[in-house]
Amino acid sequence: MPIDPRRYLLPEEQSQRIFREEIAPEELAHGVSQDQPVVVFVAGQPGAGKTMTTESVKRELDQRGGAIVVNSDFYKPYHPEYSRLLREDDRNAAPYTSMDGRRWMAAAEQYLIDRRVDTIIETTMRDPGDFLEPAAMFRAAGYRVEAAIMAVPEPLSRLGIVHRYHDQVQKLGHGRLTARDNHDASYQGVRQAAVAIDRQRVVDVATVYRRGNHQLHINYLDAAGAWRWPAGTAAAIDAERQRPWTPEETKAFAAIAKQLTDEMGPEWHGELRDIVRLTAPLADPQTPLPQITDVSPGITAAARAFPTSTRQSLPRQPAVRDAESTPPRASREASRGEEPSR
């Protein structure tokens, strides 16, 4: 049954208070004002591997004094119901708090614009407007606007989603799982946004990266506002998504797919089998891929809908402390799917 994303939507006054008293001081206040600020949109569908590129961009911008990374997933754990929802069913904690997360993300963007702080925005581009509108807003405020777009084939990002979730559940007792529909919408949205970048010149610098932070394409606007080289952002994404894999890349994919097949329950085999089948036009034909056994149609459909937690099929782990017994910051970092910082 579809969830109602408004079920736990906070009253406006409470939402503003949480942003003002908790999110801004903890997440945003350490930024440094710049005379010529920069915003970089790191974009890619869920599971595309944005984190490594974000970290690289942040290291570079931190040399100017300090950049702030903005991501709605960072703010959802500030929702008063998030920890409880996460314990009860980690599949629904994010969807139930998504509206407040987006509201806080918009507030964070405005907060940083007002202070002219270098900003990195992680976006899945599920709706290209979620990128185009803030890009225009930052540009109007005098920012140099850049886009770093991940060009990642569908089977890699879908496997990445399952792998990340499995890893988080093992480490933390819960994980962040993206629904298939959201992944697919973002996969299309990334390319739509790239077309808009090429045609509308909504950014000053456009780069395309392969998973692993390998740059494939870069273009700049010149002083007249035209692309320095022929527009090719969308073409670079298409080429990388369709590029045949090397034997080494195929082996790496196969190893992860086999690990997940071995360690996760049979209710995941249908999803993993579908992901492996997507590699047919990409994988090196001489490199074997795991043969995932069929399961009953009911279980396959269930896995596609992500209805169960992998906690049911993992070896027993040491008990994870409840949020009430965890220091607030550590609890929030764990809720992001990160190890609490020490």
Secondary structure, 3 states (H helix, E strand, C coil): CCCCCCCCCCCHHHHHHHHHHHHHHHHHCCCCECCCCEEEEEECCCCCCHHHHHHHHHHHHHCCCCCEEECHHHHHHHCCCHHHHHHHCCCCHHHHHHHHHHHHHHHHHHHHHHHCECEEEEECCCCCHHHHHHHHHHHHCCCEEEEEEEECCHHHHHHHHHHHHHHHHHHHCCCCCCCHHHHHHHHHHHHHHHHHHHHHCCCCEEEEEECCCEEEEEEEECCCCCECCCCCHHHHHHHHHHCCCCHHHHHHHHHHHHHHHHHCCHHHHHHHHHHHHCCCCCCCCCCCCCCCCCCCHHHHHHHHCCCCCHHHCCCCCCCCCCHHHCCHHHHHHHHCCCCCCC
